[in-house]
Amino acid sequence: MKHVTSTTAAGPQITHEPVRRRSGAVPRRYRHVVAPLILAVFVVVGVGLSAAVAYHNRLGVTNVDGISYMGIAREYANGWLPDAINAYWSPMVSWMMAPFIAAGLGMQTAFAVVNCFAVAVVLGVGGWLVWSQNHRIVPAVLFMVTAIPALMSAVSVQTPDLLVVAWVVGFLWALRWADQALHGSTRARLVSGGVLGVVAAIGYFVKLFLLPVAVGAVILWLVLRVWSARRRREPVRHWWTSPVATIVLFAVVVAPWVGALTLKYGSPTLGSSLSVNIGSKFDDGGRATDWPFLPVPPNSHAFSPNEDFTPSVYKQGPMDNPDPSAVPPTTESTTDDTGPKVTKESGIAARAGYYLHERMLALPYYLQKISTFAPFAAPIALLFAAALVIGVVRFRRYAFTCIVAATTLVYFVGYGMITSSSSGGGNARYYWPLFYLTAMIGALMLPAVWRLVRRRGVVRTIVACVAIAVVPVASFTQNWFGSPAPFYPSVNRTEALRVTGPTDVPEIVRLADQIRASGALPEDATVIGSNYRSLSSLAFLTDTRVYGRSGQGYTYHSDAMRKLFIDEGVQYFVQFDPATAPARDYSMAGKLVGTYNATISCSADRSTDPEIPCRIQIVKFAK
């Protein structure tokens, strides 16, 4: 088929183009030399630009989650396997970083290398998937040009979310192969199903959330394929062999890791992140009272308690607040005032009602957060859904596009079920795959759109060109230039990405260098402070270990708190104050060993706090 390739392998190909169009196969030289060369050029350009951005931001620490991933990678690199095995943080990104760290590369640089690999996969596999469906270079180039700015914007973020995008693209490749093999030989079904199982296992290693995504997408694909075949009265013989092979290979690949987790934690488990995060969605603020007041690092190599949120590990610290009067009272949120009140003792109906109520409150934030980096996602999804409903798009002719749409739906609904209004829809990076999936749908449908409008007059052709151009333009303005994009302004950044010029040295890194040079905090020192988030970055950069968690109101002048800290092995207290705040007296706590100034977040202990001129003082506890 020239312009649209059906993914059903059986039977002759059906050409949907008019007879007057140029017939025959695409020239062999173009298909095997020129087109792959063009795609390769865009892959090189995209990876090069992304690597340049990553290089200029390689010194920074982007978030507390990344500290845990890098800390675990360091444990793998040093052979500390009992400490490295972790039920909460998925292991793949740490596994990939470990060889680079063992070779002497910095942990931040190792993360950047892994992210650049993910960029290559997204562009290479994604561009090839689009091109191979219709053997037209323009749709593939449209997808790649749209993806490059978003990849550049994401490459410096120290989380596995860019690896998640790469996995989603690889999963689509495996799912398409399995779909094509359904009408082939038994061997083809078994091999393709086995490959799909391996890819699903890789997704499980990348992020536990991808396991239900893979299961949901495979089930929806099988439903669509069987429904389409029965609608046309076509037999689908032995369709079950492919999913059986998928399940078997998945189980074989993940079994050693599940065994290691079971051995470490004492009970069978696939991981703890889903139970921790989803469980909190059924209760109103239970985490504030149920989780410990003073979490401690899970092992002697961990930078912070965040390295393992598994309840059996995270709750090992002291559970009681030794001085409630020293902690400022928390304020109730609007949703707490207006939403249904539930507790752990509430019935299933009450808990389910609360869950649904909160998801409805969160949906506008969810959609808004997606629009901040992909304003075209909702229009493309709605237009494609409308085309399906009215019959313009049918599964038989657009099988792979429908598979991409089904995966998009599963991913969208999956995160929609766990996002929350209290966090404003969560972090935008959780939803990055929706950018690339909807961009791929638009690119795959481009030949059909062009055939539809090219004979409808000049005006409609111009309108179609403008509508198509909006997709890459929005990606560039939002994700590269940090400027308002068509339809919706970006909130990700307010300045353009740094591609050339000197390497950025963040203020927190300058501060850490000053602390190291002064010797105020020796390596492996144990610390706690008034701002957990900023202190976590400092602990990572100074190779020390931080205790506690954000929002607890830790203070040095409470005798009860100070005694608890010392009993748990904490040696230093770090006080964060605005630079204009009055001087403090630390005589009752110990010895002031260092005072520093930096423009960082210090006024509160939230991820949204702005950077302001701060005074940072380090006190060594007197025993």
ABEGO torsion letter per residue (X at the ends): XAABBBABABEBBBBABBAABBBEBBBAAAAAAAAAAAAAAAAAAAAAAAAAAAAAAAABBABAAAAAAAAAAAAAAAGBAAAABBAABBAAAAAAAAAAAAAGBBAAAAAAAAAAAAAAAAAAAAAAAAAAAAGBAAAAAAAAAAAAAAAAAAAABBBAAAAAAAAAAAAAAAAAAAAAAAABBAAAAAAAAAAAAAAAAAAAAABAAAAAAAAAAAAAAAAAAAAAAAAAGBBBBGAAAAAAAAAAAAAAAAAAAAAAAAAAAGBBBAEAAAAAAAAAAABBGAAAAABBABBBBABAABABAAABABAAAAAABBABBABAAABBBBBBBAAAAABBBBBAABBAAAAAAAAAAAAAAAAAAAAAAAAAABAAAAAAAAAAAAAAAAGABBAAABAAAAAAAAAAAAAAAAAAAABBAAAGGEBAAAAAAAAAAAAAAAAAAAAAAAAAAAAAEAAAAAAAAAAAAAAAAAAAAAAAAGBBBBGBBBAABABBBBABEBBBBBAAAAAAAAAAAAGABBBGBBBBBABAAAAAAAAAAAGBBBBEBBGAGBBAABAAAAAAAAAAGBABBBBBBBAABBBBBAAAAEBBABBBBBBBBAABBBAABBBBBBBBBBBBBBX
